[in-house]
């Protein structure tokens, strides 16, 4: 049995976060919605990129917020973003919360952006691949999400 005073951890053994997007489930209110979200995450990519996700489905993360998850992933330096499946993910088109693991690196004149935003499950892989190859950075995605009427990034 897990000690409730001990922070939740993730076993990073045999995982490559340049190739795999990390998705941490933090809401356990609707298993059917979670399964739908997982199905959407695993849809084939229209751009020919292999879809690879590392799903953390551990009740130790139930109710965890972004800071809790960031604390659990701090030991993995290759990780640029973590995706949370929280209560909002279990509704509508299942938008996940993308949270940057890096400090904000904006150029002069750029607007201040949050370190987190929402995106739809099929877009997780495309975002992750673009981050991994250095084609775009987190803040470019955050900028486009901030400009969206519902603040959800749809690529």
C-alpha positions in Angstrom: 0.0 0.0 0.0 1.3 3.5 -0.9 2.0 5.9 1.8 -0.3 8.9 1.3 2.4 11.3 2.6 4.8 10.1 -0.1 4.6 11.9 -3.4 3.5 9.9 -6.5 6.3 8.7 -8.7 6.6 7.6 -12.3 8.9 4.8 -13.4 10.8 6.2 -16.4 12.8 3.0 -17.0 12.8 2.0 -20.7 11.1 5.2 -21.9 12.4 7.7 -24.4 10.7 11.1 -24.1 12.1 12.3 -27.4 9.9 9.5 -28.9 7.0 9.2 -26.4 4.5 11.8 -25.2 3.8 11.5 -21.5 0.1 11.5 -20.5 -0.8 11.4 -16.8 -4.3 10.6 -15.8 -5.4 12.7 -12.8 -9.2 12.3 -12.9 -10.9 9.0 -12.2 -14.6 10.1 -12.4 -15.4 8.5 -15.8 -13.6 5.4 -17.1 -15.5 5.4 -20.4 -14.4 9.0 -21.1 -10.8 7.9 -20.3 -11.0 5.0 -22.7 -12.3 7.4 -25.4 -9.4 9.8 -24.7 -6.9 6.9 -25.0 -8.5 5.8 -28.3 -8.2 9.4 -29.6 -4.6 9.6 -28.5 -3.8 6.4 -30.4 -5.4 7.4 -33.7 -3.0 7.1 -36.6 -1.2 10.4 -37.4 -2.2 12.0 -40.7 1.4 13.2 -41.1 3.0 9.8 -41.1 4.6 10.1 -37.6 4.4 7.1 -35.4 2.1 7.6 -32.5 3.8 6.8 -29.2 2.5 7.7 -25.8 3.4 6.6 -22.3 0.2 6.5 -20.3 0.4 6.8 -16.6 -2.9 5.5 -15.2 -2.0 5.4 -11.5 -4.6 6.4 -8.8 -1.7 7.9 -6.9 -2.1 10.9 -9.2 -5.9 11.2 -8.6 -6.6 14.9 -8.1 -3.0 15.9 -8.8 -2.5 19.3 -10.2 0.2 20.5 -12.7 2.7 21.3 -9.9 2.3 17.8 -8.4 2.9 16.1 -11.7 5.9 18.4 -12.5 7.4 17.4 -9.2 7.1 13.7 -10.2 8.7 14.3 -13.6 11.5 16.6 -12.6 14.0 13.8 -12.6 13.5 13.3 -16.4 15.5 16.1 -18.2 14.5 15.1 -21.7 10.8 15.8 -21.0 9.7 19.2 -22.4 6.0 18.8 -21.9 3.6 16.6 -19.9 0.0 16.1 -20.8 -2.6 15.8 -18.0 -5.9 14.0 -18.3 -7.9 15.9 -15.7 -11.6 16.5 -15.1 -11.9 18.8 -18.1 -10.4 16.0 -20.3 -13.3 13.7 -19.4 -15.8 16.0 -21.1 -16.6 17.3 -24.6 -13.8 16.6 -27.1 -11.5 15.5 -24.3 -9.0 18.4 -24.2 -5.8 17.5 -22.3 -3.8 20.0 -20.4 -0.3 20.5 -21.8 2.1 21.8 -19.2 5.7 22.9 -20.0 8.5 21.5 -17.9 10.7 24.4 -18.9 10.9 28.0 -17.8 9.4 30.5 -20.2 11.8 31.6 -22.9 10.0 34.3 -24.9 11.6 36.9 -27.1 11.3 40.6 -26.3 7.9 41.9 -27.3 6.1 38.6 -27.0 3.0 38.5 -24.9 3.2 36.7 -21.5 1.9 33.2 -22.0 0.8 30.6 -19.5 2.9 27.5 -19.0 -0.2 25.4 -19.7 -3.0 25.2 -22.3 -5.4 22.7 -23.6 -5.3 20.7 -26.8 -7.3 17.8 -28.3 -5.9 14.3 -28.0 -5.2 13.8 -31.7 -2.9 16.9 -31.6 -0.7 15.6 -28.7 1.4 13.5 -31.1 1.9 16.3 -33.6 2.9 18.8 -30.9 5.2 16.2 -29.3 6.9 15.4 -32.6 7.4 19.1 -33.4 9.0 19.7 -30.0 11.2 16.6 -30.3 12.7 17.7 -33.6 13.0 21.3 -32.6 10.7 22.5 -35.3 8.6 24.5 -32.8 8.8 25.3 -29.2 6.1 25.0 -26.5 5.4 28.8 -26.5 4.5 28.8 -30.1 1.8 26.2 -29.4 0.7 28.2 -26.3 0.4 31.3 -28.4 -2.0 29.7 -30.9 -4.0 28.1 -28.0 -4.3 31.6 -26.4 -5.7 33.0 -29.6 -8.3 30.3 -30.0 -11.9 31.4 -29.0 -12.2 28.5 -26.5 -8.4 28.5 -25.7 -8.1 24.9 -27.0 -5.4 24.2 -29.5 -6.6 22.3 -32.6 -3.9 21.7 -35.2 
